[in-house]
Amino acid sequence: MHHFKDYLSHVDFESLLNIEKDRRGVEKDRLVFIGIANVAYYRWCAMKLVLKSRVRELGNFKAYVENRIYYSYILGLIDDIPKNEEKLLDIGDEIRFRDIDKLFKEKTEQFVNIEDLITSNEEKTNNSIENYMLYEAMELSKEYPNILGEYLHEKIAKKYLTFRWNFKWKDYALIGMPDGITNDFIYEFKTTRNEYLKRHIRPVAFIQADLYGYFFKRNNKKVQIFVLNQNETETYKNNVDKNDALNILKKFKSIDNGDTPPHPKSWKCKSCEFKCVLNQNNTRYFDICDSVKYKSLLEYVEVHKNDNNNVTNNDYKPKIEDFFK
C-alpha cells in the first residue's frame, strides 16, 4: 500500500490540475476542487470562503486524486499505478459513493457496535480537559490560534470513524471528511475561546454538518462545541437541514461567479490571513483592509498555493483507511 504514496510524492499535481480542468472544459483560473468544510465558512465570512478555496484548490485536487487511486486499489479495480501521470486522472471514474459507504459500513460491523461503544464511553468521559491541558490550550491560543482547534480536537472530540470522499455538484468537485460518521449521523466538533464567539461559530458548525449530511447521505447531525474559557462542551443533536446545505452551495456559486459577498463583521478581519489581499480592478473582490501586501488575489494564491497541499492535518481522526494499512 505504501508504494503508491511514494510514487505520488513525485507527481506534478499542478500540471495534472490544469489537464483535469481542460478535460472538464473549464478555464484554468476557474475554481473546481473545493473543500466542503470551506463552504461552511460562508456563515463566518463569505469572502474568506472563496479566497481560502482558491488557495487550497491544489491540495484539494491532490486529495481527490489520491482518494480515487486508494479506493480503486482497495476495491480491486487496479493492481498498479500507470507510469503515464495523465492516466492517473482516469482511475476511480467507475467508483460511486455507495461503494465507499458500503465498504465503510462493512468495516464498522467488525466492532461489536461502534455507536454503542462510543456512546458508553461518552458517559465515562468528561466533556472538559484537565487543568494542565487547559493551561496548555490557553497558552497555545495566544501564540498559535490557528492550531488551537486541532489540539483541542485531539484532546476532547469523540473518536468516531470517518473517511474522505469527493462529490460532484454543478461544475465543482467537493472533497470532504467529516469529524465523524456513523450509520445514523454526522459528527462535527468545533472549539471557540468564549461564549460570545460561540454564537458566531455555531452557525458554521451547523451548516458544515448539514453539508456533510447532504453529501454523505446521513439524516442526522451531532454537533459539539468546546468553549475554552468555560472548559465545557455543548452538544446539539438535530436533523440534517439539506435545504440549507443546498442554499449555501448556491450562494457560494454566485459569489464565485462574481457576485459581491456580504461584508463580515470588521473584528473578524483582524486575525484573518486574507486581510491584505487586494484586487486591483475591484471588480470581483472588495478591499479587505488598507494595508496591501499582495497586488492581487492571484499573486496571493501563487505565493501560498503550496501551504496546504495536504489540505489539513487529520491524523487525529480515526479513519476507515487505517484498517487497510
NORBEL-V224462 format. One record per backbone hydrogen bond with DSSP energy under -1.0 kcal/mol. CO is the residue of the C=O (numbers start at 1). NH is the residue of the N-H. Records with the same first field share a line. If there is no record, write none. Layout:
BEGIN
CO = NH, NH
END
This chain:
BEGIN
2 = 6
3 = 7
4 = 8
5 = 9
7 = 10
8 = 11
11 = 13
12 = 16
13 = 17
14 = 18
15 = 19
16 = 20
17 = 21
18 = 22
19 = 23
20 = 24
21 = 26
27 = 30
32 = 173
34 = 175
35 = 39
36 = 40
38 = 41
39 = 42
40 = 43
41 = 44, 45
45 = 49
46 = 50
47 = 51
48 = 52
49 = 53
50 = 54
51 = 55
52 = 56
56 = 60
57 = 61
58 = 62
59 = 63
60 = 64
61 = 65
62 = 66
63 = 67
64 = 68
65 = 69
66 = 70
67 = 71
68 = 72
69 = 73
70 = 74
71 = 75
72 = 77, 78
73 = 76
84 = 87
85 = 88
86 = 89
87 = 90
90 = 93
92 = 95
96 = 99, 100
97 = 101
98 = 102
99 = 103
100 = 104
101 = 105
102 = 106
103 = 107
104 = 108
105 = 109
107 = 110
108 = 111
113 = 117
114 = 118
115 = 119
116 = 120
117 = 121
118 = 122
119 = 123
130 = 134
131 = 135
132 = 136
133 = 137
134 = 138
135 = 139
136 = 140
137 = 141
139 = 143
140 = 144
144 = 147
147 = 151
148 = 152
149 = 153
150 = 154
151 = 155
152 = 156
158 = 160
161 = 181
162 = 320
165 = 176
167 = 174
169 = 172
172 = 169
173 = 34
174 = 167
175 = 36
176 = 165
180 = 187
184 = 220
185 = 182
186 = 222
187 = 180
188 = 224
190 = 226
192 = 228
193 = 229
194 = 198
195 = 199
197 = 201
198 = 202
201 = 205
202 = 206
203 = 207
204 = 208
205 = 209
206 = 210
207 = 211
208 = 212
209 = 213
210 = 214
211 = 215
212 = 216
213 = 218
219 = 240
220 = 186
221 = 238
222 = 188
223 = 236
224 = 190
225 = 234
226 = 192
227 = 231, 232
232 = 227
234 = 225
236 = 223
238 = 221
240 = 242
241 = 245
242 = 246
243 = 247
244 = 248
245 = 249
246 = 250
247 = 251
248 = 252
249 = 253
250 = 254
251 = 255
252 = 256
253 = 257
254 = 259
255 = 258
265 = 268
266 = 269
269 = 272
272 = 275
274 = 277
276 = 293, 294
296 = 300
297 = 301
298 = 302
299 = 303
300 = 304
301 = 305
304 = 307
308 = 311
310 = 312
312 = 314
314 = 317
318 = 162
319 = 322
320 = 323
321 = 324
END
